[in-house]
Amino acid sequence: MIRFEHVTKRYGASTAPAIDDVSMEVARGEFVFVVGASGSGKSTMMRLATREITATQGSVLVAGRELRDLPDRRVPALRREIGVVFQDFRLLEGKTVYQNVAFVLKVLGSKRHTVKQLVPETLELVGLEGKANRLPHELSGGEQQRVAIARAVVKKPPILLADEPTGNLDPETSRGIVTVLDRINKTNTTVVVATHDQSIVDDFKKRVLELKDGVLVRDEQQGGYLRDRRFDEGRGRRGSDAG
Amino acid sequence: MIGEVANGLRRNASMIISVILVSMISLFFLGSGLLAQREVSLAKGYWYDKVEVSIFLCTAQSTGVPSCASGKVTPAQRSQVKRDLDSMKPLVQEVYYESSDQAYARFKKQFKNSPYLSQISPDAMPSSYRVKLSDPKRYDDIVNAFSGAQGVEAVSDQHNVLNTFFRLLKVVSIGAVGLAVVMVICAILLITTTIRQVAFSRRRQVGIMRLVGASATVIYLPFVIETLLATLVGAALAIGLLWATVHYGIARLFNDHSGSGDLISVIGVGDVWSIAPWLLVGAFVLALVTAWITLRRYLKV
């Protein structure tokens, strides 16, 4: 579903690469955590996958498209196949929960009855039934992030990218958010979560890709946040945030 | 979509109003230029049809004119002029002869309150041939043929007077179009700035639209519609302003002039309506092209 082949991205000619010769593949229906400290290149990977930016070297394949050769006018079609969630939610403040989610479908030209059916369905999926008419500022952080997730998946994309989705949330709420992402993964959606939240990675035991200074240093099935899980268990699960 | 546009208009009211005003003023000047040009062609058609070439014959007082060396025009000279005129048919359509006495009578009537009237005697009034041409534009042929002919004091060239008037209108219309060009540049710059500001105030919304894969058309459409609306309102106001200018200003000023109603043939309200569609089309194209180029440059999808 997502494949990086020797991808390098430099933001400036003289600066160190944000990601350096990364090769990896995420299959359809997988759930992957991308971990690493701030500045290790997690966000750059996300932005490469949505073609916000293009790779300096190497090739990025997403949903069957080679992004290097993708003309600008085909970018919207690519993005329709990807849902994106951010740390800061990015909801439209003047719109209700329902309107925030319905906005996506309206922008993409869905029919009215499709909107009426999909929006409540999606709100239920993320656990927001009964909150449809609230405004974002009336919701807790966790609820706001659920709205953002609903907005990302209401168009039923095969890929969901989440960039630090729990960065602004407490551990309990974070677990709730990842549970929602896991539930979405069960509907045959490929989910990639970039995070430096140790507890959620350790709790959910998914595949882990670790970046360090832009280099992919680990690719482990059912991995923990830290490289050595036995060492990690010895220190207890709620260790200090390595990020 | 309608809600988005209404929201955008409300939130950026001051910028939108300035776009309306600037497009109104630029299109008003453009319309004035077009009207002045119409006036030129209208008045030309009207006047050139009415204008006659007058061939004034020598009087006893005509001194210093070589062709009047023999004093008052002789009957032989006069019939020679008449024969020459007749030979120039069909360009010469009709010829009237006006004697000195008839000229004096007409002069007396026209200037009945003038203090100079008593100083003029019938003798001083030249007799003349009034020539109506089948093709008024070829007045030069007559002027050339009879200037300096024996017994002819002067060939009046009324076109010279008219041409001055037409030149004046030309200057007015060029000036108006020139101002219109400057104002259109202002309008383009202002529309560009406005769109950028509106895009900035909506950056989160636009960001989400891009993120979920909205096409460029969907993202641009609210901006384009808002710009079009503002510019078309400006155009409508400009047309209203032109109408008011013509209806209350020009038309009344000239056409209500007591007695001499057809002194100058002047554009009317109907002419405003006939240029109005062009102003609207102009506004439409201006807004569409400016908005699209601005969006392509500043709002990357």
HADDOCK unambig.tbl for C-alpha pairs under 7 A between the chains (distance, minus, plus):
assign (segid A and resid 76 and name CA) (segid B and resid 213 and name CA) 3.94 0.50 0.50
assign (segid A and resid 76 and name CA) (segid B and resid 214 and name CA) 5.75 0.50 0.50
assign (segid A and resid 76 and name CA) (segid B and resid 215 and name CA) 5.58 0.50 0.50
assign (segid A and resid 77 and name CA) (segid B and resid 213 and name CA) 5.97 0.50 0.50
assign (segid A and resid 79 and name CA) (segid B and resid 211 and name CA) 6.28 0.50 0.50
assign (segid A and resid 79 and name CA) (segid B and resid 212 and name CA) 5.60 0.50 0.50
assign (segid A and resid 79 and name CA) (segid B and resid 213 and name CA) 4.47 0.50 0.50
assign (segid A and resid 80 and name CA) (segid B and resid 212 and name CA) 5.42 0.50 0.50
assign (segid A and resid 80 and name CA) (segid B and resid 213 and name CA) 4.59 0.50 0.50
assign (segid A and resid 83 and name CA) (segid B and resid 212 and name CA) 6.76 0.50 0.50
assign (segid A and resid 92 and name CA) (segid B and resid 205 and name CA) 6.82 0.50 0.50
assign (segid A and resid 104 and name CA) (segid B and resid 212 and name CA) 6.74 0.50 0.50
assign (segid A and resid 107 and name CA) (segid B and resid 209 and name CA) 6.84 0.50 0.50
assign (segid A and resid 107 and name CA) (segid B and resid 214 and name CA) 6.13 0.50 0.50
assign (segid A and resid 107 and name CA) (segid B and resid 218 and name CA) 6.87 0.50 0.50
assign (segid A and resid 108 and name CA) (segid B and resid 214 and name CA) 5.78 0.50 0.50
